[in-house]
Structures are given as C-alpha cells and as structure tokens.
Amino acid sequence: MKEIKTILVALDISQSDYSLIKLSLALSRHFKATTLEFIHVVPRFLFAEDVDETSRNIASPGFGMDDILAKEIGEKVKQELKEQNPQNYQIVVKQGLPAETILSHADSLRPDLLIVGNKKMSDGSSVVSRLLASQIRCSVLFVPDLANGLPINILVPIDLNG
C-alpha cells in the first residue's frame, strides 16, 4: 500500500469546507501524514474599463483579501480540531485560475492525496474537481457535498489504460 504522507485539501469557502476539513484531519491522523495543507484559490477578476477604482482595489492582491480568507479557513480548522491534539497544517491562499493554480501548487508540494469537494448543484458544477482529477499526479478523494463523518465505503476506480 502506498504511504500517504502529504495531503492537499482544496477549499472553496463554502459550507462543504467543514466536511472536507473534518475528513482531512481524520485521514491525516490515521495515515500519520507529515504535511497537511489547505488551499483556496481566489479567482482573478478582469474588469471592464468603467469599473471604479475602489472595486478594482478590493480585488487586487495588495488589498489583503488573501490574509482575510486564510484567517477564515484557520478558524474553520480550529473549530473542527476542538479539543483534539493540534496537528501541523498549512493554509495557502493564492490568486489565479483555480484548477491551474492548484495543479501548479501540487507540482511543487507533490501530495500523495488531494481531497476535493464534489458538489451536485447543476450540470456545470464540479468542473474544477474533474479537471484536477484528470491532470494531477496523485490520488484524489472526492467528498460528496454535505458528507458527514468518515466514509464507511470507498469506491476505487481503476484505469488500466494509463
């Protein structure tokens, strides 16, 4: 069995983050992972010429939105840790195209496992998750929207063409 020592968790600042965080903390303890990293990507915005300066500044990297989001993610993690033994974890907030930015970060981190949410809101949802799964060089765990607790069964698809 392949060891899982580095886990990367992609968050989107939604309610489903709590499920992803809870599961990733449990898996990190179970596998005795040495690295647990949470990543959120803030999409870069392209503005029309008539958008005012204030709106442009709020979305700029220098505004501090990355720090605000990292703090929010940190609060979610601390809430899930409760009184359990604290674990070492990192929180990374970057700006860019979500799939490309996560793939680039994963190239340098080299995770053994990527944990992503799998929302079923519409036909176009989970596009980033599917794109990541098709291009990343590690195992991917899709966590269904509103998952609660640890999974009892895990389906492992195998592609023998690869």
Solvent accessible surface area in square Angstrom, and as a share of the most:
residue,aa,sasa,rsa
1,M,210,0.94
2,K,124,0.52
3,E,118,0.53
4,I,27,0.14
5,K,66,0.28
6,T,20,0.12
7,I,0,0.00
8,L,0,0.00
9,V,0,0.00
10,A,14,0.11
11,L,9,0.04
12,D,67,0.35
13,I,48,0.24
14,S,34,0.22
15,Q,134,0.60
16,S,9,0.06
17,D,0,0.00
18,Y,61,0.23
19,S,20,0.13
20,L,5,0.03
21,I,0,0.00
22,K,87,0.37
23,L,10,0.05
24,S,0,0.00
25,L,2,0.01
26,A,22,0.17
27,L,24,0.12
28,S,5,0.03
29,R,94,0.34
30,H,133,0.59
31,F,48,0.20
32,K,153,0.65
33,A,21,0.16
34,T,103,0.60
35,T,40,0.23
36,L,3,0.02
37,E,11,0.05
38,F,0,0.00
39,I,0,0.00
40,H,20,0.09
41,V,9,0.05
42,V,18,0.10
43,P,63,0.40
44,R,156,0.57
45,F,118,0.49
46,L,178,0.89
47,F,69,0.29
48,A,62,0.48
49,E,165,0.74
50,D,128,0.66
51,V,46,0.26
52,D,87,0.45
53,E,124,0.56
54,T,90,0.52
55,S,43,0.28
56,R,82,0.30
57,N,72,0.37
58,I,76,0.39
59,A,28,0.22
60,S,38,0.25
61,P,87,0.55
62,G,79,0.76
63,F,98,0.41
64,G,22,0.21
65,M,55,0.25
66,D,37,0.19
67,D,105,0.54
68,I,96,0.49
69,L,22,0.11
70,A,28,0.22
71,K,144,0.61
72,E,68,0.30
73,I,0,0.00
74,G,9,0.09
75,E,92,0.41
76,K,16,0.07
77,V,0,0.00
78,K,120,0.51
79,Q,104,0.46
80,E,23,0.10
81,L,13,0.07
82,K,139,0.59
83,E,172,0.77
84,Q,84,0.37
85,N,122,0.62
86,P,116,0.73
87,Q,35,0.15
88,N,137,0.70
89,Y,52,0.20
90,Q,108,0.48
91,I,47,0.24
92,V,25,0.14
93,V,22,0.12
94,K,74,0.31
95,Q,26,0.12
96,G,6,0.06
97,L,109,0.54
98,P,39,0.25
99,A,7,0.05
100,E,109,0.49
101,T,21,0.12
102,I,8,0.04
103,L,29,0.14
104,S,72,0.46
105,H,22,0.10
106,A,6,0.05
107,D,86,0.45
108,S,90,0.58
109,L,43,0.21
110,R,184,0.67
111,P,11,0.07
112,D,28,0.15
113,L,11,0.05
114,L,0,0.00
115,I,0,0.00
116,V,4,0.02
117,G,17,0.17
118,N,39,0.20
119,K,39,0.17
120,K,154,0.65
121,M,148,0.66
122,S,77,0.49
123,D,145,0.75
124,G,49,0.47
125,S,20,0.13
126,S,18,0.12
127,V,79,0.46
128,V,58,0.33
129,S,12,0.07
130,R,125,0.46
131,L,74,0.37
132,L,1,0.01
133,A,40,0.31
134,S,86,0.56
135,Q,100,0.44
136,I,22,0.11
137,R,215,0.78
138,C,24,0.14
139,S,59,0.38
140,V,40,0.23
141,L,30,0.15
142,F,76,0.32
143,V,7,0.04
144,P,83,0.52
145,D,53,0.28
146,L,140,0.70
147,A,28,0.22
148,N,138,0.71
149,G,36,0.34
150,L,107,0.53
151,P,59,0.37
152,I,168,0.85
153,N,132,0.68
154,I,106,0.54
155,L,161,0.80
156,V,105,0.60
157,P,115,0.72
158,I,133,0.68
159,D,104,0.54
160,L,165,0.82
161,N,145,0.74
162,G,108,1.04
